[in-house]
Amino acid sequence: KTLIKTLTLLVAFLIVSNANAQNEILGEWLNADKNGKVLIYKVGENYFGKISWIKNPNNPDGTPQKDILNPDENLRNQTIVGLVIIKDLEYDGDNEWEDGTIYDPDSGKTYSCSMEINKNGVLGIRGYIGISLLGQTTEWTKVK
């Protein structure tokens, strides 16, 4: 009976630990240039991120910045703040999320994306084309 209790507690601990690791990515993150924040949230089993703040949200004429470089002409009227730029990331264990996409409104391009939180709590975001080796990583910090 003691062994069964111990195993049951161990399994419960592992389930809770895994759930906590998955949720560690949730919340607001400051980009590497410190001129934008992205709110990462979960829908179903996948993770998404939308721009929640940018340093200069308005054009010189006072109108909100729009997604003017979007390859889809129908989406060019979206404001940058509120724009969903991270889509469909899946938790892969070991503080890693994979198989998603990230959109760069500065270029209008979408890249494959993976993310990993290191032991210092820094989020490494890798955008790439094709294979992960052909990409670039940037680091974001969690907003307290």
Salt bridges, closest charged atoms under 4 A:
none
